[in-house]
């Protein structure tokens, strides 16, 4: 005969099941971790603070969109992204090493052109380090702006992502990256595709170090780097070691190291087409104005400035003087268009103000269609330092400009423009203003 205690236990279980079934169903997987959305491509999870950004790691197959800037004043910074976070290790990269493969983002992350600023990562003993640990082949990082951030790791180190198997599109990083092997300003090691992305990052390491990518086994197209690269073997202004393809890119930062050092690529085992470099280059062995060392790679229609680089030779490419580097005839085989100062031709990959400046990727040109009265404008591309001066952008074409200062809670008159910030601009009549940095 069953005991009374057994019947009481059964009754309690039934009551518990009924109570749980009466609770409202949760929408999506842990939807409360985010400000909105359901994680689908049509309605991505919305991120407004560091807590929500940190929650991405628990939803790697979903989709996300950043709704505002994240910086040291945003909720969760001290606990998750500041220099004192995680016992001084700083931000914990999104993703991890699985049993047989790297586990990372498989969905899409849209930065919306907003800034992720002041991020600190201090993990000198860790491999694969960045805002994202890894991005898998289906993963996409788009319009992410990393500003005034720093990362330190051991290998596969980049401000945005340590290991890339998917795509990086229209992304930007500014800050510093330090490591031992495969260190890049934006990406540590690339097996995927990188397009329309830039880095203004000071990079230092030992092997495979580049202003944009440490080691490239994928494709890099329509990108640039301008930060200084130093202290390494296999060091390049854009890429440390290239095993993939590089097209329509340039590097203007100084590069220094021990051996296999180049203004664009340290060592080339892949292909380089329609690129240039203009930064100072120095090393003791295997040094070149464009490519430091070649190991079976190819270089076509690519150039370096023999004057500014201080290098008369290269393991690939053609050396040109400063006067020749601003002459459109030098680049006659490129998809390039001559424009007047203040004009643009978005139909060509490159634009040049012939005889005055180096070629510039046409995506850098910003065109403002202003209507009579007040207009809200912004620079979608990030700029180093304080950004371009107001006079350089608008060239006396506007009557007034104001921006909102959240600290003083008042409108101020800016002297420089920052990317992603909104500005009220007044004109007396309809006009188009073009800015070419």
Residue pairs with C-beta under 8 A, 6 or more apart in sequence:
26 32
27 38
28 38
28 39
29 39
29 58
29 59
29 62
30 55
30 58
30 59
31 37
31 38
31 39
31 45
33 45
33 51
33 52
33 55
33 58
33 59
34 45
34 46
34 47
34 52
34 55
34 64
35 46
35 47
35 48
35 52
35 67
36 45
36 46
37 43
37 44
37 45
37 46
37 64
37 65
38 45
39 45
39 59
39 62
39 63
39 64
39 107
40 62
40 63
41 63
41 107
41 108
44 62
44 63
44 64
44 65
44 108
44 110
45 52
45 56
45 59
45 62
45 63
45 64
45 65
46 52
46 64
46 65
46 67
47 53
47 56
47 64
47 65
47 66
47 67
47 70
48 67
48 68
49 70
49 74
49 75
49 76
50 70
50 74
50 75
50 76
50 77
50 79
50 80
50 81
51 75
51 76
51 80
53 66
53 70
53 76
53 80
53 116
54 76
54 80
54 92
54 94
56 64
56 94
56 105
56 109
57 92
57 94
57 95
59 107
60 94
60 95
60 103
60 104
60 105
60 106
60 107
61 106
61 107
62 107
63 107
63 108
63 109
63 110
64 107
64 108
64 109
64 110
65 109
65 110
65 112
66 109
66 110
66 111
66 112
66 114
66 116
66 144
67 112
67 114
68 114
69 114
69 115
69 116
69 117
69 420
70 77
70 81
70 114
70 115
70 116
70 117
71 77
71 115
71 116
71 117
71 118
71 147
72 82
72 117
72 118
77 85
77 118
78 84
78 85
79 85
80 86
80 91
80 92
81 90
81 91
81 118
81 119
81 120
82 90
82 118
82 120
83 90
83 120
83 122
85 91
85 120
86 92
88 122
89 121
89 122
89 123
90 119
90 120
90 121
90 122
90 123
91 119
91 120
91 121
91 131
93 121
93 123
93 128
93 129
93 130
93 131
93 132
93 133
93 162
94 104
94 105
94 131
94 132
94 133
95 102
95 103
95 104
95 105
95 128
95 132
95 133
95 134
95 135
96 102
96 103
96 133
97 103
97 127
97 128
102 128
102 133
102 134
102 136
102 163
102 165
103 133
103 134
103 136
104 132
104 133
104 134
104 135
104 136
104 139
104 161
104 163
104 165
105 132
105 134
105 135
105 136
105 139
105 141
105 166
106 136
106 138
106 139
107 138
107 139
107 140
108 139
108 140
108 142
109 132
109 139
109 140
109 141
109 142
109 144
110 142
110 143
111 141
111 142
111 143
111 144
111 145
111 171
112 143
113 143
113 145
113 380
113 419
113 420
114 145
114 420
115 145
115 146
115 147
115 382
115 420
116 131
116 144
116 145
116 146
116 147
116 149
117 146
117 147
117 148
117 149
118 147
118 148
118 149
119 131
119 146
119 149
119 150
119 151
119 159
119 175
120 149
120 150
121 129
121 130
121 150
121 151
121 152
121 153
122 152
123 129
123 152
123 153
123 154
124 152
124 153
124 154
124 178
124 179
125 154
126 153
126 154
127 153
127 154
127 155
127 156
127 162
128 134
128 153
128 155
128 156
128 162
128 163
128 188
129 151
129 152
129 153
129 154
129 156
129 157
129 158
129 162
129 179
129 188
130 151
130 153
130 157
130 158
130 159
130 160
130 161
130 162
130 187
130 188
131 144
131 146
131 149
131 159
131 160
131 161
132 141
132 160
132 161
132 162
133 161
133 162
133 163
134 161
134 162
134 163
134 164
134 165
135 141
135 161
135 163
135 164
135 165
135 166
135 167
135 168
135 192
136 165
136 166
137 165
137 166
137 192
138 166
139 165
139 166
139 167
140 166
140 167
140 168
140 169
141 160
141 161
141 166
141 167
141 168
141 169
141 171
142 167
142 168
142 169
142 170
142 171
143 169
143 170
143 171
144 160
144 171
144 172
145 171
145 172
145 382
145 419
145 420
146 159
146 160
146 171
146 172
146 173
146 174
146 175
146 186
147 174
147 175
147 382
148 174
148 175
149 159
149 173
149 174
149 175
150 159
150 175
150 176
150 177
150 178
151 157
151 158
151 159
151 175
151 176
151 177
151 178
151 179
152 177
152 178
152 179
153 162
153 178
153 179
153 183
153 188
154 179
154 180
154 181
155 179
155 180
155 181
155 182
155 183
155 188
156 162
156 163
156 179
156 181
156 182
156 188
156 189
156 214
157 177
157 178
157 179
157 182
157 183
157 184
157 188
157 205
157 214
158 173
158 177
158 183
158 184
158 185
158 186
158 187
158 188
158 213
158 214
159 173
159 175
159 177
159 185
159 186
159 199
159 201
160 168
160 171
160 173
160 186
160 187
161 168
161 186
161 187
161 188
162 187
162 188
162 189
163 188
163 189
163 191
164 187
164 188
164 189
164 190
164 191
164 192
164 194
164 218
165 191
165 192
166 192
166 193
167 192
167 193
167 194
167 195
168 186
168 187
168 190
168 192
168 193
168 194
168 195
168 197
169 194
169 195
169 196
169 197
170 195
170 196
170 197
171 186
171 197
171 198
172 186
172 197
172 198
172 199
172 200
172 381
172 382
172 419
173 185
173 186
173 198
173 199
173 200
173 201
174 199
174 200
174 201
174 382
174 384
175 201
175 202
176 201
176 202
176 203
177 183
177 184
177 185
177 201
177 202
177 203
177 204
177 205
178 203
178 204
178 205
179 188
179 205
179 209
179 214
180 205
180 206
180 207
181 205
181 206
181 207
181 208
181 214
182 188
182 189
182 205
182 207
182 208
182 209
182 214
182 215
182 240
183 203
183 204
183 205
183 208
183 209
183 210
183 214
183 232
183 240
184 190
184 199
184 203
184 209
184 210
184 211
184 212
184 213
184 214
184 215
184 239
184 240
185 199
185 200
185 201
185 203
185 210
185 211
185 212
185 213
185 225
185 227
186 194
186 197
186 198
186 199
186 201
186 212
186 213
187 194
187 212
187 213
187 214
188 213
188 214
188 215
189 208
189 213
189 214
189 215
189 216
189 217
190 213
190 215
190 216
190 217
190 218
190 220
190 244
191 217
191 218
192 218
192 219
193 218
193 219
193 221
194 212
194 213
194 218
194 219
194 220
194 221
194 223
195 221
195 222
195 223
196 221
196 222
196 223
196 363
197 212
197 223
198 212
198 223
198 224
198 225
198 226
198 381
198 382
199 211
199 212
199 224
199 225
199 226
199 227
200 225
200 226
200 227
200 382
200 384
201 211
201 225
201 227
202 227
202 228
202 230
203 209
203 210
203 211
203 227
203 228
203 229
203 230
204 229
204 230
204 231
204 232
205 214
205 231
205 232
205 235
206 231
206 232
206 233
207 232
207 233
207 234
207 240
208 214
208 215
208 232
208 234
208 240
208 241
208 266
209 229
209 231
209 232
209 234
209 235
209 236
209 240
209 257
209 266
210 216
210 225
210 229
210 235
210 236
210 237
210 238
210 239
210 240
210 241
210 265
210 266
211 225
211 226
211 227
211 228
211 229
211 236
211 237
211 238
211 239
211 251
211 253
211 255
212 220
212 223
212 224
212 225
212 238
212 239
212 249
212 251
213 220
213 238
213 239
213 240
214 239
214 240
214 241
215 239
215 240
215 241
215 242
215 243
216 239
216 241
216 242
216 243
216 244
216 246
216 270
217 243
217 244
218 244
218 245
219 244
219 245
219 246
219 247
220 238
220 239
220 244
220 245
220 246
220 247
220 249
221 245
221 246
221 247
221 248
221 249
222 247
222 248
222 249
222 349
222 361
222 363
223 238
223 249
224 238
224 249
224 250
224 251
224 252
224 361
225 237
225 238
225 251
225 252
225 253
226 251
226 252
226 253
226 384
227 253
228 253
228 254
228 255
228 256
229 235
229 236
229 237
229 253
229 254
229 255
229 256
229 257
230 254
230 255
230 256
230 257
231 256
231 257
232 240
232 257
232 258
232 261
232 266
233 257
233 258
233 259
233 260
233 266
234 240
234 241
234 257
234 259
234 260
234 261
234 266
234 267
234 292
234 293
235 255
235 256
235 257
235 260
235 261
235 262
235 266
235 283
235 292
236 242
236 251
236 255
236 261
236 262
236 263
236 264
236 265
236 266
236 267
236 291
236 292
237 251
237 252
237 253
237 254
237 255
237 262
237 263
237 264
237 277
237 279
237 281
238 246
238 249
238 250
238 251
238 264
238 265
238 275
238 277
239 246
239 264
239 265
239 266
240 265
240 266
240 267
241 265
241 266
241 267
241 268
241 269
242 265
242 267
242 268
242 269
242 270
242 272
242 297
243 269
243 270
244 270
244 271
245 270
245 271
245 272
245 273
246 264
246 265
246 270
246 271
246 272
246 273
246 275
247 272
247 273
247 274
247 275
248 273
248 274
248 275
248 334
248 335
248 349
248 350
248 361
249 264
249 275
250 264
250 275
250 276
250 277
250 278
250 358
250 359
250 361
251 263
251 264
251 277
251 278
251 279
252 277
252 278
252 279
253 279
254 279
254 280
254 281
255 261
255 262
255 263
255 279
255 280
255 281
255 282
256 280
256 281
256 282
256 283
257 266
257 282
257 283
258 283
258 284
258 285
259 283
259 284
259 285
259 286
259 287
259 292
259 293
260 266
260 267
260 283
260 285
260 286
260 292
260 293
261 281
261 282
261 283
261 286
261 287
261 288
261 292
262 268
262 277
262 281
262 287
262 288
262 289
262 290
262 291
262 292
262 293
262 314
262 315
263 277
263 278
263 279
263 281
263 288
263 289
263 290
263 304
263 309
263 311
263 314
264 272
264 275
264 276
264 277
264 290
264 291
264 302
264 304
264 317
265 272
265 290
265 291
265 292
266 291
266 292
266 293
267 291
267 292
267 293
267 294
267 295
268 291
268 293
268 294
268 295
268 297
268 298
268 299
268 315
268 316
269 294
269 295
269 296
269 297
270 297
270 298
271 297
271 298
271 299
271 300
272 290
272 291
272 297
272 298
272 299
272 300
272 302
272 316
272 317
273 299
273 300
273 301
273 302
274 300
274 301
274 302
274 333
274 334
274 335
274 349
274 350
275 290
275 302
275 303
275 317
276 290
276 302
276 303
276 304
276 305
276 325
276 358
276 359
277 289
277 290
277 303
277 304
277 305
277 309
278 304
278 305
278 308
278 309
278 325
278 358
279 308
279 309
280 308
280 309
280 310
281 287
281 288
281 289
281 309
281 310
281 311
282 310
283 292
286 292
286 293
286 315
287 311
288 304
288 311
288 313
288 314
288 315
288 316
288 317
289 304
289 305
289 306
289 309
289 311
289 312
289 313
289 314
289 317
289 319
290 299
290 302
290 303
290 304
290 314
290 315
290 316
290 317
290 319
291 297
291 299
291 314
291 315
291 316
291 317
292 314
292 315
293 315
294 315
294 316
297 316
298 316
299 316
299 317
301 331
301 333
301 334
302 316
302 317
302 318
303 317
303 318
303 319
303 320
303 325
303 330
303 331
304 311
304 314
304 317
304 318
304 319
304 320
305 319
305 320
305 321
305 322
305 325
306 312
306 319
306 320
306 321
307 321
307 322
308 322
311 319
312 319
313 319
320 330
324 330
325 358
326 352
326 354
326 355
326 356
326 357
326 358
327 354
327 355
328 336
328 338
328 352
328 354
331 350
331 352
331 359
334 349
334 350
334 359
335 348
335 349
335 350
336 348
336 349
336 350
336 351
336 352
336 359
337 345
337 347
337 348
337 350
337 351
337 352
337 362
338 351
338 352
338 353
338 354
339 345
339 351
339 352
339 353
339 436
340 353
341 353
341 356
341 436
342 395
342 433
342 434
342 435
342 436
343 434
343 436
344 351
344 362
344 365
344 367
344 434
344 436
345 351
345 362
346 362
346 363
346 365
347 362
348 362
349 361
349 362
350 359
350 360
350 361
350 362
351 359
351 360
351 361
351 362
351 365
351 436
352 358
352 359
352 360
353 436
360 436
360 437
363 381
364 381
364 436
364 437
365 434
365 435
365 436
366 379
366 380
366 381
366 393
366 434
366 435
367 432
367 433
367 434
367 435
368 375
368 377
368 425
368 432
368 433
368 434
368 435
369 432
370 377
370 398
370 425
370 427
370 430
370 431
370 432
370 433
371 427
371 430
372 427
372 428
372 429
372 430
373 426
373 427
374 424
374 425
374 426
375 424
375 425
375 426
375 427
376 422
376 423
376 424
376 425
377 422
377 423
377 425
378 419
378 420
378 421
378 422
378 423
379 387
379 388
379 393
379 417
379 418
379 419
379 420
379 421
379 435
380 419
380 420
381 419
381 437
382 419
382 420
383 417
383 418
383 419
383 437
386 416
386 418
387 416
387 417
387 418
387 419
388 416
388 417
388 435
388 437
389 415
389 416
389 417
390 401
390 414
390 415
390 416
390 417
392 435
393 417
393 433
393 435
394 401
394 425
394 433
394 435
395 433
397 427
397 431
397 433
398 425
398 426
398 427
398 433
399 426
399 427
399 428
400 413
400 425
400 426
401 413
401 414
401 423
401 424
401 425
401 426
402 411
402 412
402 413
402 414
402 423
402 424
403 411
403 412
403 413
403 414
403 421
403 422
403 423
403 424
404 410
404 411
404 412
404 422
405 411
405 412
411 424
414 423
417 423
